[in-house]
Amino acid sequence: MSEEKENTITEQDLHTSPLLGFVVEKDSALKNYLVEYVGTKFDKEEVTVEMIVDILAHEFPDFMVAVAEENFLRGYKTGLDDAYGTNNTENESQTE
């Protein structure tokens, strides 16, 4: 029973990406600008990816919507390709 509780994850854990918690390194001019800007807004020296996403969503929502739409469409297309690819493979093996 205790093993089952250890393997159980919460809904919040399921929908939280560990990538959002990474501290961003300033290894390009754009990253340097973003880290400085976001660090000033949050009054923090270490800026995470999640902090940058929050600021972009608040101050540049048009950009975030475009990224989200593109991500959704690519995921949807991949899902359709996978579904039809699976069906085509099954149909080909049945006709042979």
Summary of the structure (lengths in Angstrom):
residues: 96
radius of gyration: 20.7
end to end distance: 49.0
largest distance: 66.0
contacts: 186
relative contact order: 0.07
helix: 77%
strand: 2%
